Amino acid sequence: MTKQELRIVFFGTPDFAVCSLRRLVEQGYNIVGVVTMPDKPAGRGHQLYQSDVKRYAVEQGLRLLQPVSLKDEAFVEELRSLDAQLHIVIAFRMLPQVVWSMPPLGTFNLHASLLPRYRGAAPINWAVMNGDTTTGVTTFFLKHEIDTGDIIEQRSIPIGRHDNAGTVHDRLMELGADMVVHTVEDIIAGTVTTTPQDQLLHAGEEPTPAPKIFKDTCRIAWDRPAEAVYNHIRGLSPYPAAWSTLVDAAGTGHDIKIFETGEPEKGASAESGTVDADGKTLRVACADGWLPVLSLQQAGKRRMAVDAFLRGFDMSGCHFA
């Protein structure tokens, strides 16, 4: 079978998925259909938002499917009519068995972690938030339980001291696209070998979860060690962003997103959340040290460097709650 003969349906939504889809298209693979989320209202004007995958598929003239329900009979029949031998899933919602079991060569997923570490919706964020120094990408065949299928291939990258979720995302996106193409090449050649995930766990070790990020997940707990707060902030930057409430001298709370900090400074003697500002710099007390804030955003305003923020905000008597 050649790459032109192999009929592929691609499932995905954000830019992380577009990179792999683009690589497949540019290398001449036969993408007979693209499945993405329906358009939905977004923003203050509630204009319909089109996914990154949809925009690219339309640009390339690819056949597009946007089902509300993946179990809808009309969608399942349309998908079946594409006669695909392989499904590829990247950054998409969970597929029902009728969909992932449909193609004769199977359905594989690209996941942004070294499975079985960080199964779940936010593997990049949690790897950085937990202070990991290595992460990677995995391709695996889908089965019933989410992110548990047999592994096809893995590749790793280091997480640098000053990386954040955004920089790691971008590197994994490119690395993942390379690996998706290589996985398809192996499937065509019939040389794929797989490894059950439980074989990669040491005795007594459990898979690492990476649950969905909610607003409360992003709240900064200043009573944690400064190193943990440093990792928490960079693991959520630039999106969805860590936040805290800055309480002014009058007792009014101002929600502040914090995107970037300097290195933790050991030896805080102040209560957690205490602010030390001199008009140009700002640092906040944690359980065991200070954390300098470099860029932030007050609710309803733009992101800015800390010195610009301090020029317009009186920090006298303020603290972070």
N, C-alpha and C positions, 0 to 999 in steps of 0.2 A: 504494500500500500504506500502511495506517495502522499506528501502533504496536501496536494490538490485533491486527492481522492478521499482523504479523511474529512468527514463532515463533522464540524464542531459547533455546538451551541455554547455561548459564553454568558455567564450570569455575573452581574456586578453592579455597583452603584457609584462609589466615590472615585476620586482621582487615583487612589492607590490601585484600583482595578484597571483604570484606563491605560496605565503604563504597560501592563501585560497584554491587554487587548491590542494596543497599538503595535507592540512588538510582533505579535502573531500576524496581524494584517500586513505589516511591512515585510515580513519574511515569507509571505505568500501562502499562509495557511487558509483553508477554506472555512470561513466563518459563515455558517448558513443561517444563523439567528443570534440575536442578542436580547437577553432578558434583563430588565431593570425595573426599578420601582416606578409606580405611577407618578405623574406630576402632582405636586401638592402646593397649597398656598404657603407663602413664606414672607417674612418681613412685615414692615408696617403697612405696606400697601396691599398685602396678601396677594401679590402677583404669583402666578404659578411658577414653581421652581422645577427645572429640569435637571436630572442627575447628570454628573460629569460623563458617565458612561453613555447616557442617551445623546448628549450633545456630540460626542465623538462618533457614535454609531450613525447618527443622521448625517454628519459631515462626510462619512465614508460611504453612505448609501447602503448600509447594512440593514437587513430585515430586523425590525424591532418589535418586541412583545413587552407589554406593560400590564401584567395581570394584577388585579386587586387581590385575588386569592390564588395561590399556587395549586389549590385543589379544585379550582373551577373546571368543570368538564370541558367547556369550550377551549380553555387554555391548554389543558392536557392534550386534547385532540389536535390542536394547532401545533403544539410542540412535537407530538408524535409524527405529524405529517412532514416535519422537517427531515425525518429519517437520519438523525445524527447518530454517529457511532461513539461520540465522546462528548461529555459535558464538562466544562471548566467553571468553577465557582470561586470568586474572589470578593471578599467584603460584601456579602449578600446575606439575606436572611435564611433561616433554616429551611431546607427543602423537604417536602414530604417524600415518602418512599416511592410513590408512583412516579416522581420526577427523577430522583437520583438513581433509581434502579432501571430506568428506561434504556439508556444506551448500552449496546453490547460490550463496549470497551470500558464501561464504568463512568463514574463521575469523580473528579478529583478537585480538591480545594487547596488554595494557597493560603497559609496561615502565618501571621507575622510573629512567630515565636519558635523556639526549639521545643516542639511538643515532646513529651507531655507537660512541659512547663507552660504555664499561662494559657490554659484552655479558657475560652470565653471571648467576650466582645471587645475587650480593651487590652490586648496583650502588650502593646508598645508602652502605653501609659504605666501599667503596673510594673513592667521590668525596670523602667527608670525610677519610678517612685520607690521601689524596693532597694535601689542602689546597686542593681546588678551591673557587672562589668562586661557581660557578654550576652548577646541575644542572636536572633537569626530568623530564618524563614523555613517553612516545612511544606512540602506537598504530600498529601495523603488521600487515599480513597475514602469517600463518604460511606458511613453506615448509620444505624439508628441514632446512637447517642452522639451529641454534638462534640466535634473535635476529638473523637476517639478512634478514628479509622487507622488502618495500617499505613505506616509511613513509607513514602516512595523515596524522597530525597530531602536532605537538610543542608543548609549552608549557614555559617555564622559570621558575625561581625563583632568588633569590640564596641562597647559603649564608653565614650570618653568622659572624663571628669566634668567637662563643661557642655556635654551634649544635653539636649532636651528632647521631649517627645517629638517635636517637629523635625529636628535634624536626623533622629534615628528613623522616623517614618520615611523620610526622603531616601535614605540609603537603602532601607529594606525594600522600598518600592522598586528601585532599580535592580537590586539583587534578586528580588522575587520574580521580576519579569524575565531575567536571564534563566532562572531555574524553571519557570513555567515552560519556556520553549524547550529546554533540555528534557524536561519530563515528557513532553509530547513527542519529542524525537525518540526517546526510549520506548514509548508506547507503540509508535509506528514500527520500530525495529524489533519489537517483541522481547526486549532485554530488561524489562522492569522487574526488579525484585523488591519485596516489601518487608517491613519489620513491624511486628505488633508493638504497640506503645508500651505495654507492660514489661517488655524485655529491656527497656531503657531506664526502668526504675530500679534503684537499689533496694535491698531487702528492707521492708518497713516504710519505704518512701511513698508518698502520695503525690498525684498530679497537682500542679500549682494552678489555682483558679485565677482568672482575670475577668471578674464580673464587670458589668456595665457601669460606667461612671455617672453618678448623679450629683446634683448640686451639693448635697451634704458631704459627699466624698471629697469635694474640692475645698471644703472649709479648712483653713489652716489652724492647727492646734499648736499654739506657741509654747505650751507646756511640755512639748516633746523635745528631745535633744536637737541641737541646731543642725546637725548632720541630717537627721530625719526630715526636718522641715525644708532644708535645702533640696533634698531629693524629691520631696513631695511637690515643691513648686516647679522644678524643672521637668518632672514627670507629667505635669499638666499644662505645660507651656508649648506652643502658644494657645492651644485649645484643649479643653474648655476653659482653662486657667484656674489656678488656685485663688482663693479670695479670703478676705477677713473683714471684720467690721472695725473701722477706725472711729473711736468715740472721742468727740471734741470736748473742750472745757465746759460747754453748756450741757453735756450729756447726750448730744445728738449723734446718732450712728450714721456713718457713711460707708457703704460697701465699696471695697477697694479690691480690684484684681491685681495680683502681683505676678509678673511674668519672668523677672530675672533678678537674681541676687548675686552678691559676691560670695567669696568663700566664708564659711563659718569662722567666727572669732571666739576662741575659748575664753571662759572665765567671767560669765555674767554674774553680777551680784544683785541685779535688780529682779523684780517680779516679772514673770513671763508676760509678754505683751507690752512691756514698758517701751516707750519710744525715746530714742536719743537722736535729736536732729539739730543741725547747726546752720541751716539755711541752704546748704549745698548737698549735704549727705544725710542719710537716714538709716538708722539701724534699729532692729527690734530684738528685745531680750527673749531668749528661749530658755529651756530648762538648764542648760549648761554653758551658754555662750550667747554671743550676739550674731545676728544675721543682717548684713548690709543689703538694703533694697536698692536696686538699680533702675528698674522700670516698672511702671504700674499704670492703672487706669481707674479713675473714679467713675462710678455709675453715671451714665449719661454723657460722658466725655470721652475724648480720644486717649489712646495710649500715649504715654510720654515718659521721658527720662525723669529721674527723681528730682533733679535740681529744678527743672521746669515746674514740676508739681509743687515744690516747696515755695516757689516764688508767688504762688497764688493761693496757698493754704496755710493758715496760721496753726502751727503745730503745738502751740503753748497749751500745756495741760492735757494733751492727747494721749491716748493709749489704744492698743489693739485688743479687742475682746475675743 
